Amino acid sequence: MMHIPDNYLSPATCAAMGIVMLPIWMKTVKNVKKNMDIKKMPLMGVGASLSFLTMMFNVPVPGGTTAHAVGGTLLAIWLGPEAATLCISIALLVQALLFGDGGILAYGANCFNMAFVIPFVGYGVYSFLKDKFKSEKIAVVLGSFLGINAGALCASIELGIQPLFFKDKLGMPLYCPYPLKITIPSMLIPHLAVVGVLEAIIT
């Protein structure tokens, strides 16, 4: 559900999200080169493969569609959020180019939602809570649950604003036709009820 296909977002939205991701990728590459032990670099390949496999297993959710975990918080805790961003970006690129899972033009938006928001929100919540509970598992569960739901919320907003800004001369939506009042609950209900729990279990 979170992989946005092509033609659901306007070219302007796709371009804007790609531009947003460029400095994020540059910063994460710089930080990974600076802070990660070179002996741990091969683990990023393992992390990208792990995220790729995690996203390939879809589960049925309410509404007649399917959804999947991402493993973003897991990779952020294991390798750091910057490395997680790069791992998931690579996994999403392979999926878009070879499997048609997520649009090529929408690659920037999909990376923002899954490769940036999920690891950083999940890791931020985990880091904030890990010393506040006796068991670190509580921080892991809450971080991964909130991380993937934050990513789903971002995707629903990107889809939901399309009919507000992009219409033809007759007022008909050119791209995603569903407004925010539909896209937000459609994305968040299954992620809160099913996918967030799955993400927490995997993490």
Beta strands, then each sheet from edge to edge (+ up, - down):
strand 1: 59-61
strand 2: 65-67
sheet 1: 1+ 2-
end
